[in-house]
Every structure is written in structure tokens, then in C-alpha cells.
Amino acid sequence: MDSQEQREYVEKWLVKVFENAGEKLPEYELSGHDVTKLYEMAQKQVAKERRAEILIEDMKQKAKEYRAEGKRLESVLDEAGCSVKHLSAEAVRHVATLATIANTLNLKDCSSTSFCLAITELTRKRAENELKLKEAERDVELLKEDIRRAILRSTNHKRLLKEVSDENLSRESLLKEKQKETAFLEQKSEQYQAMITSIKEELKENGYDPTISHQSLLQDAKELKELQDQLVPLKAELASYQDLPPDLDLARLKIEEKRKELASH
């Protein structure tokens, strides 16, 4: 039996088990491993039920045979003049009770020994049946527990699947935004590249000198600043000379006065 046939067999068997227990089969989802395990359990349970049915059918057949034998014996007793009709009502009840018990216990005769042996055997079988019943109940409980775990795993799997699906949707949305942003940047890059090319061609047509660039202007400004810094002390020295009189003698006199001022300080 392939996996699909096993799954169908298990599904039908689970429906039957829960219906017999008076319960509704809950929603579930089974893995391949769960199906295999439940299929094995179902096979064992069905085999037990089949053996019980065979035993019941055997008992029914024996009861039928015993009733036929009772009728035959009744006919023999009638012919011998010992018919049940000649017994008192109480005796008839006792005979009927003994006959019913004998049929139930599958006795060959109604002796005390047969009754004792049959009752002992019946007690033994009852103990065996009670043990089998407990095993069957335990198997059913184990089966229900396995089904509950399978349902729980299925629920967890569905939850994880939903989380993964939601995460994938979020990632797809983010990816689409990134793709749009990338496409926008590529478009802008192409536009800027076209603008740069156009500006270069326009500068070239207008006689643009590559030496007059931003970098070269910065370098010229730096050199100009250095020259200006060098001019500051020269300008100060020049200003001191400009304060002197144009006449050389007066200039010497002015210098001598400054020296005296400095000496007095």
C-alpha cells in the first residue's frame, strides 16, 4: 500500500474511532511519519476488532447449535414420557435456568464439575478480556495523544508558515521599494551624466581653459594669501619710513628724537 492509500485508510479509520467515541474529529494535518505510525496502529486495532467479531460469531453459532440440541433432547424426553410438560412450574424454571447457564458456559453436560470448570474458565477469560480492554483503551488514549500532538504540530507549522509568508511579503515590499529607489537613482545618474557632458561641450564651445578650474583657482588663492601675508611686514616698514621728513637732515634729527624717546622709556 502506497503512502496515499495509507493516508486515505488512516483518515477513514480516524473518523470511525471518533464517531464510536461520540466525538467530532478535529481539523488536523499529518506528516508522512505520522501517517505511517497511525496506519500501523490502525492495522493492529482493526485486527483486534476482527478477532472479537469472529469470537462473537462463534458464540452465536454455538448457541444456535445448543438450541437445536435442546430441541432434540426435548423430543427424546417426550418420547420417554419425561416431557417438560409433566414437570412443575418451579422445576421448569430451574431446568430452563440450568439450560441457559449451560449454553452460556458452553457445557457438554449439567454436572457440578462441568459448571465449576466452566465458571473457572469464564473467570480467566474475563480477566484476559479486561486486560485486553485496558490495553485497547491505553492504545486509544495514546492514539488520541498522538493525534493531539500531530494537530499541535500542524498548528505550529501553519503559524510558522504564516510568519514566513508575512516576512516574505514584507521583504518583497522592501525589495520593490529598493528597486524603485535604485531605478530612480540610475535615472538621475544618467540625467546628471548627460548634463555634465552637455556642460563640458558648452564650455568647450565657449573657449573654456582647463587650467581655469576650481582646483587651480584654489591654488592661486592660496598663493595670493601667502603673498599678502608677506606684504604685511613690508607695508609696516614702509609706513615707518613714510613718517620721516623728506629732508635728510631733518630725517636724521627725527630718528635721533625717536632714539631718545626709546632710551627714556
NULUMZA-717266 format. One record per residue (C-alpha): residue number from 1; residue in three letters; chain; x, y, z. Coordinates in Angstrom, 2 decimals, decimal comma. Layout:
BEGIN
<site NUM 'ALA' 'A' <X Y Z>>
...
% end
This chain:
BEGIN
<site 1 'MET' 'A' <0,00 0,00 0,00>>
<site 2 'ASP' 'A' <1,49 3,31 -1,07>>
<site 3 'SER' 'A' <1,56 6,46 1,08>>
<site 4 'GLN' 'A' <-1,59 7,94 -0,47>>
<site 5 'GLU' 'A' <-3,61 4,76 0,16>>
<site 6 'GLN' 'A' <-2,28 4,63 3,74>>
<site 7 'ARG' 'A' <-3,35 8,25 4,28>>
<site 8 'GLU' 'A' <-6,88 7,54 3,00>>
<site 9 'TYR' 'A' <-7,10 4,41 5,17>>
<site 10 'VAL' 'A' <-5,97 6,37 8,27>>
<site 11 'GLU' 'A' <-8,43 9,19 7,60>>
<site 12 'LYS' 'A' <-11,39 6,78 7,36>>
<site 13 'TRP' 'A' <-10,24 4,93 10,45>>
<site 14 'LEU' 'A' <-9,88 8,15 12,49>>
<site 15 'VAL' 'A' <-13,39 9,22 11,54>>
<site 16 'LYS' 'A' <-14,70 5,84 12,71>>
<site 17 'VAL' 'A' <-12,74 5,96 16,01>>
<site 18 'PHE' 'A' <-14,00 9,43 16,93>>
<site 19 'GLU' 'A' <-17,58 8,61 15,89>>
<site 20 'ASN' 'A' <-17,53 5,50 18,09>>
<site 21 'ALA' 'A' <-16,26 7,68 20,97>>
<site 22 'GLY' 'A' <-19,07 10,20 20,34>>
<site 23 'GLU' 'A' <-16,62 12,95 19,43>>
<site 24 'LYS' 'A' <-16,11 15,06 16,36>>
<site 25 'LEU' 'A' <-12,83 14,64 14,54>>
<site 26 'PRO' 'A' <-10,95 17,97 14,78>>
<site 27 'GLU' 'A' <-9,07 19,52 11,92>>
<site 28 'TYR' 'A' <-5,59 18,11 11,58>>
<site 29 'GLU' 'A' <-2,61 17,77 9,27>>
<site 30 'LEU' 'A' <-0,40 14,70 9,28>>
<site 31 'SER' 'A' <3,18 14,29 8,13>>
<site 32 'GLY' 'A' <4,40 11,17 6,34>>
<site 33 'HIS' 'A' <5,83 9,84 9,62>>
<site 34 'ASP' 'A' <2,51 10,41 11,42>>
<site 35 'VAL' 'A' <0,59 8,59 8,68>>
<site 36 'THR' 'A' <2,89 5,57 8,87>>
<site 37 'LYS' 'A' <2,62 5,32 12,65>>
<site 38 'LEU' 'A' <-1,16 5,76 12,68>>
<site 39 'TYR' 'A' <-1,51 3,22 9,87>>
<site 40 'GLU' 'A' <0,34 0,62 11,95>>
<site 41 'MET' 'A' <-1,83 1,37 14,99>>
<site 42 'ALA' 'A' <-4,99 1,18 12,86>>
<site 43 'GLN' 'A' <-3,95 -2,21 11,47>>
<site 44 'LYS' 'A' <-3,45 -3,58 14,98>>
<site 45 'GLN' 'A' <-6,76 -2,16 16,23>>
<site 46 'VAL' 'A' <-8,70 -3,47 13,23>>
<site 47 'ALA' 'A' <-7,13 -6,92 13,74>>
<site 48 'LYS' 'A' <-8,25 -6,92 17,39>>
<site 49 'GLU' 'A' <-11,77 -5,89 16,41>>
<site 50 'ARG' 'A' <-11,84 -8,61 13,77>>
<site 51 'ARG' 'A' <-10,82 -11,26 16,30>>
<site 52 'ALA' 'A' <-13,57 -10,08 18,64>>
<site 53 'GLU' 'A' <-16,12 -10,29 15,82>>
<site 54 'ILE' 'A' <-15,02 -13,83 14,99>>
<site 55 'LEU' 'A' <-15,36 -14,82 18,65>>
<site 56 'ILE' 'A' <-18,88 -13,33 18,81>>
<site 57 'GLU' 'A' <-19,90 -15,12 15,62>>
<site 58 'ASP' 'A' <-18,54 -18,38 17,03>>
<site 59 'MET' 'A' <-20,54 -17,94 20,23>>
<site 60 'LYS' 'A' <-23,69 -17,21 18,24>>
<site 61 'GLN' 'A' <-23,16 -20,36 16,18>>
<site 62 'LYS' 'A' <-22,65 -22,47 19,28>>
<site 63 'ALA' 'A' <-25,80 -21,02 20,87>>
<site 64 'LYS' 'A' <-27,70 -21,97 17,75>>
<site 65 'GLU' 'A' <-26,32 -25,49 17,93>>
<site 66 'TYR' 'A' <-27,20 -25,77 21,62>>
<site 67 'ARG' 'A' <-30,76 -24,67 20,97>>
<site 68 'ALA' 'A' <-31,06 -27,30 18,27>>
<site 69 'GLU' 'A' <-29,63 -29,91 20,64>>
<site 70 'GLY' 'A' <-32,10 -28,80 23,32>>
<site 71 'LYS' 'A' <-34,99 -29,30 20,97>>
<site 72 'ARG' 'A' <-33,67 -32,75 20,08>>
<site 73 'LEU' 'A' <-33,32 -33,70 23,76>>
<site 74 'GLU' 'A' <-36,77 -32,34 24,45>>
<site 75 'SER' 'A' <-38,13 -34,59 21,74>>
<site 76 'VAL' 'A' <-36,29 -37,58 23,23>>
<site 77 'LEU' 'A' <-37,71 -36,81 26,67>>
<site 78 'ASP' 'A' <-41,20 -36,54 25,23>>
<site 79 'GLU' 'A' <-40,83 -39,96 23,67>>
<site 80 'ALA' 'A' <-39,57 -41,36 27,01>>
<site 81 'GLY' 'A' <-42,50 -39,87 28,90>>
<site 82 'CYS' 'A' <-40,29 -37,33 30,73>>
<site 83 'SER' 'A' <-41,50 -34,28 28,94>>
<site 84 'VAL' 'A' <-41,14 -30,87 30,45>>
<site 85 'LYS' 'A' <-44,92 -30,71 30,36>>
<site 86 'HIS' 'A' <-45,04 -33,22 33,21>>
<site 87 'LEU' 'A' <-42,75 -31,08 35,46>>
<site 88 'SER' 'A' <-43,93 -28,48 37,93>>
<site 89 'ALA' 'A' <-43,58 -24,79 37,14>>
<site 90 'GLU' 'A' <-40,71 -24,39 39,60>>
<site 91 'ALA' 'A' <-38,91 -27,40 38,15>>
<site 92 'VAL' 'A' <-39,35 -25,98 34,67>>
<site 93 'ARG' 'A' <-37,81 -22,68 35,78>>
<site 94 'HIS' 'A' <-34,85 -24,49 37,31>>
<site 95 'VAL' 'A' <-34,33 -26,62 34,20>>
<site 96 'ALA' 'A' <-34,57 -23,53 31,98>>
<site 97 'THR' 'A' <-32,05 -21,70 34,16>>
<site 98 'LEU' 'A' <-29,64 -24,64 34,07>>
<site 99 'ALA' 'A' <-30,06 -24,93 30,30>>
<site 100 'THR' 'A' <-29,41 -21,20 29,80>>
<site 101 'ILE' 'A' <-26,32 -21,29 32,00>>
<site 102 'ALA' 'A' <-25,06 -24,45 30,30>>
<site 103 'ASN' 'A' <-25,50 -22,85 26,89>>
<site 104 'THR' 'A' <-23,80 -19,67 28,06>>
<site 105 'LEU' 'A' <-20,87 -21,59 29,53>>
<site 106 'ASN' 'A' <-20,64 -23,94 26,55>>
<site 107 'LEU' 'A' <-21,04 -27,09 28,74>>
<site 108 'LYS' 'A' <-21,26 -30,65 27,47>>
<site 109 'ASP' 'A' <-23,47 -31,60 30,44>>
<site 110 'CYS' 'A' <-25,02 -30,09 33,56>>
<site 111 'SER' 'A' <-22,84 -31,79 36,17>>
<site 112 'SER' 'A' <-21,40 -29,80 39,08>>
<site 113 'THR' 'A' <-17,87 -30,45 37,84>>
<site 114 'SER' 'A' <-18,65 -29,04 34,40>>
<site 115 'PHE' 'A' <-20,22 -25,96 35,97>>
<site 116 'CYS' 'A' <-17,20 -25,35 38,23>>
<site 117 'LEU' 'A' <-14,70 -25,81 35,42>>
<site 118 'ALA' 'A' <-16,73 -23,56 33,11>>
<site 119 'ILE' 'A' <-17,03 -20,82 35,73>>
<site 120 'THR' 'A' <-13,27 -21,00 36,38>>
<site 121 'GLU' 'A' <-12,57 -20,73 32,65>>
<site 122 'LEU' 'A' <-15,05 -17,90 32,31>>
<site 123 'THR' 'A' <-13,36 -16,02 35,16>>
<site 124 'ARG' 'A' <-9,98 -16,47 33,48>>
<site 125 'LYS' 'A' <-11,28 -15,24 30,14>>
<site 126 'ARG' 'A' <-12,94 -12,30 31,84>>
<site 127 'ALA' 'A' <-9,62 -11,30 33,40>>
<site 128 'GLU' 'A' <-7,92 -11,64 29,99>>
<site 129 'ASN' 'A' <-10,64 -9,59 28,32>>
<site 130 'GLU' 'A' <-10,40 -6,90 30,98>>
<site 131 'LEU' 'A' <-6,65 -6,77 30,42>>
<site 132 'LYS' 'A' <-7,13 -6,55 26,65>>
<site 133 'LEU' 'A' <-9,77 -3,88 27,16>>
<site 134 'LYS' 'A' <-7,35 -1,84 29,25>>
<site 135 'GLU' 'A' <-4,67 -2,28 26,58>>
<site 136 'ALA' 'A' <-7,13 -1,18 23,91>>
<site 137 'GLU' 'A' <-8,16 1,84 25,99>>
<site 138 'ARG' 'A' <-4,50 2,69 26,53>>
<site 139 'ASP' 'A' <-3,87 2,36 22,79>>
<site 140 'VAL' 'A' <-6,83 4,64 22,09>>
<site 141 'GLU' 'A' <-5,54 7,22 24,59>>
<site 142 'LEU' 'A' <-2,07 7,01 23,04>>
<site 143 'LEU' 'A' <-3,64 7,42 19,64>>
<site 144 'LYS' 'A' <-5,61 10,46 20,80>>
<site 145 'GLU' 'A' <-2,44 11,92 22,32>>
<site 146 'ASP' 'A' <-0,56 11,32 19,07>>
<site 147 'ILE' 'A' <-3,37 12,99 17,16>>
<site 148 'ARG' 'A' <-3,36 15,94 19,55>>
<site 149 'ARG' 'A' <0,41 16,29 19,12>>
<site 150 'ALA' 'A' <0,00 16,00 15,37>>
<site 151 'ILE' 'A' <-2,68 18,69 15,43>>
<site 152 'LEU' 'A' <-0,44 20,87 17,62>>
<site 153 'ARG' 'A' <2,48 20,39 15,20>>
<site 154 'SER' 'A' <0,19 21,18 12,31>>
<site 155 'THR' 'A' <-0,97 24,35 14,08>>
<site 156 'ASN' 'A' <2,62 25,37 14,77>>
<site 157 'HIS' 'A' <3,57 24,64 11,18>>
<site 158 'LYS' 'A' <0,70 26,78 9,93>>
<site 159 'ARG' 'A' <1,73 29,59 12,29>>
<site 160 'LEU' 'A' <5,35 29,39 11,16>>
<site 161 'LEU' 'A' <4,24 29,27 7,54>>
<site 162 'LYS' 'A' <2,14 32,40 8,07>>
<site 163 'GLU' 'A' <5,06 34,16 9,76>>
<site 164 'VAL' 'A' <7,38 33,20 6,91>>
<site 165 'SER' 'A' <4,78 34,29 4,36>>
<site 166 'ASP' 'A' <4,31 37,63 6,13>>
<site 167 'GLU' 'A' <8,08 38,10 6,31>>
<site 168 'ASN' 'A' <8,42 37,26 2,61>>
<site 169 'LEU' 'A' <5,69 39,77 1,79>>
<site 170 'SER' 'A' <7,49 42,39 3,87>>
<site 171 'ARG' 'A' <10,79 41,59 2,15>>
<site 172 'GLU' 'A' <9,15 41,68 -1,26>>
<site 173 'SER' 'A' <7,65 45,07 -0,44>>
<site 174 'LEU' 'A' <11,04 46,35 0,77>>
<site 175 'LEU' 'A' <12,73 44,89 -2,30>>
<site 176 'LYS' 'A' <10,25 46,64 -4,58>>
<site 177 'GLU' 'A' <10,93 49,94 -2,79>>
<site 178 'LYS' 'A' <14,69 49,41 -3,17>>
<site 179 'GLN' 'A' <14,24 48,53 -6,82>>
<site 180 'LYS' 'A' <12,22 51,71 -7,36>>
<site 181 'GLU' 'A' <14,85 53,74 -5,49>>
<site 182 'THR' 'A' <17,66 52,12 -7,50>>
<site 183 'ALA' 'A' <15,83 52,80 -10,76>>
<site 184 'PHE' 'A' <15,28 56,42 -9,69>>
<site 185 'LEU' 'A' <18,96 56,87 -8,79>>
<site 186 'GLU' 'A' <20,06 55,26 -12,06>>
<site 187 'GLN' 'A' <17,75 57,60 -13,95>>
<site 188 'LYS' 'A' <19,10 60,63 -12,06>>
<site 189 'SER' 'A' <22,65 59,43 -12,62>>
<site 190 'GLU' 'A' <22,02 59,21 -16,35>>
<site 191 'GLN' 'A' <20,46 62,69 -16,29>>
<site 192 'TYR' 'A' <23,42 64,14 -14,37>>
<site 193 'GLN' 'A' <25,88 62,42 -16,69>>
<site 194 'ALA' 'A' <24,06 63,89 -19,68>>
<site 195 'MET' 'A' <24,09 67,33 -18,03>>
<site 196 'ILE' 'A' <27,85 67,05 -17,33>>
<site 197 'THR' 'A' <28,52 66,03 -20,93>>
<site 198 'SER' 'A' <26,36 68,91 -22,19>>
<site 199 'ILE' 'A' <28,11 71,44 -19,90>>
<site 200 'LYS' 'A' <31,54 70,22 -20,98>>
<site 201 'GLU' 'A' <30,61 70,62 -24,64>>
<site 202 'GLU' 'A' <29,20 74,09 -23,93>>
<site 203 'LEU' 'A' <32,36 75,14 -22,06>>
<site 204 'LYS' 'A' <34,49 73,79 -24,86>>
<site 205 'GLU' 'A' <32,49 75,79 -27,43>>
<site 206 'ASN' 'A' <32,88 78,94 -25,28>>
<site 207 'GLY' 'A' <36,66 78,55 -25,10>>
<site 208 'TYR' 'A' <36,93 77,08 -21,67>>
<site 209 'ASP' 'A' <40,54 76,76 -20,49>>
<site 210 'PRO' 'A' <41,07 73,57 -18,45>>
<site 211 'THR' 'A' <43,71 75,40 -16,40>>
<site 212 'ILE' 'A' <40,98 77,70 -15,03>>
<site 213 'SER' 'A' <39,43 75,11 -12,85>>
<site 214 'HIS' 'A' <38,21 75,10 -9,30>>
<site 215 'GLN' 'A' <41,38 73,35 -8,14>>
<site 216 'SER' 'A' <43,66 75,80 -9,92>>
<site 217 'LEU' 'A' <41,68 78,78 -8,55>>
<site 218 'LEU' 'A' <42,08 77,40 -5,05>>
<site 219 'GLN' 'A' <45,82 77,06 -5,59>>
<site 220 'ASP' 'A' <46,05 80,66 -6,90>>
<site 221 'ALA' 'A' <44,07 81,90 -3,91>>
<site 222 'LYS' 'A' <46,44 80,11 -1,59>>
<site 223 'GLU' 'A' <49,49 81,63 -3,27>>
<site 224 'LEU' 'A' <47,83 85,09 -3,20>>
<site 225 'LYS' 'A' <47,22 84,71 0,53>>
<site 226 'GLU' 'A' <50,89 83,85 1,11>>
<site 227 'LEU' 'A' <51,97 86,94 -0,88>>
<site 228 'GLN' 'A' <49,56 89,13 1,09>>
<site 229 'ASP' 'A' <50,95 87,76 4,34>>
<site 230 'GLN' 'A' <54,47 88,58 3,14>>
<site 231 'LEU' 'A' <53,39 92,18 2,28>>
<site 232 'VAL' 'A' <52,15 92,94 5,80>>
<site 233 'PRO' 'A' <55,60 93,47 7,43>>
<site 234 'LEU' 'A' <56,81 95,29 4,30>>
<site 235 'LYS' 'A' <53,86 97,65 4,47>>
<site 236 'ALA' 'A' <54,54 98,31 8,16>>
<site 237 'GLU' 'A' <58,20 99,06 7,44>>
<site 238 'LEU' 'A' <57,18 101,32 4,56>>
<site 239 'ALA' 'A' <54,74 103,21 6,79>>
<site 240 'SER' 'A' <57,51 103,88 9,31>>
<site 241 'TYR' 'A' <59,64 105,36 6,55>>
<site 242 'GLN' 'A' <56,76 107,47 5,26>>
<site 243 'ASP' 'A' <56,57 109,29 8,67>>
<site 244 'LEU' 'A' <60,12 110,69 8,14>>
<site 245 'PRO' 'A' <60,61 114,26 6,70>>
<site 246 'PRO' 'A' <61,76 114,45 3,09>>
<site 247 'ASP' 'A' <64,87 116,39 4,08>>
<site 248 'LEU' 'A' <67,78 114,14 5,02>>
<site 249 'ASP' 'A' <68,98 116,29 7,93>>
<site 250 'LEU' 'A' <65,50 116,59 9,32>>
<site 251 'ALA' 'A' <65,09 112,87 8,93>>
<site 252 'ARG' 'A' <68,25 112,23 10,90>>
<site 253 'LEU' 'A' <67,04 114,63 13,57>>
<site 254 'LYS' 'A' <63,70 112,81 13,70>>
<site 255 'ILE' 'A' <65,46 109,47 14,09>>
<site 256 'GLU' 'A' <67,60 110,85 16,93>>
<site 257 'GLU' 'A' <64,47 112,05 18,76>>
<site 258 'LYS' 'A' <62,91 108,62 18,47>>
<site 259 'ARG' 'A' <66,04 107,04 19,88>>
<site 260 'LYS' 'A' <65,94 109,36 22,89>>
<site 261 'GLU' 'A' <62,27 108,57 23,46>>
<site 262 'LEU' 'A' <63,08 104,90 23,37>>
<site 263 'ALA' 'A' <66,04 105,40 25,78>>
<site 264 'SER' 'A' <63,82 107,32 28,24>>
<site 265 'HIS' 'A' <61,33 104,50 28,34>>
% end
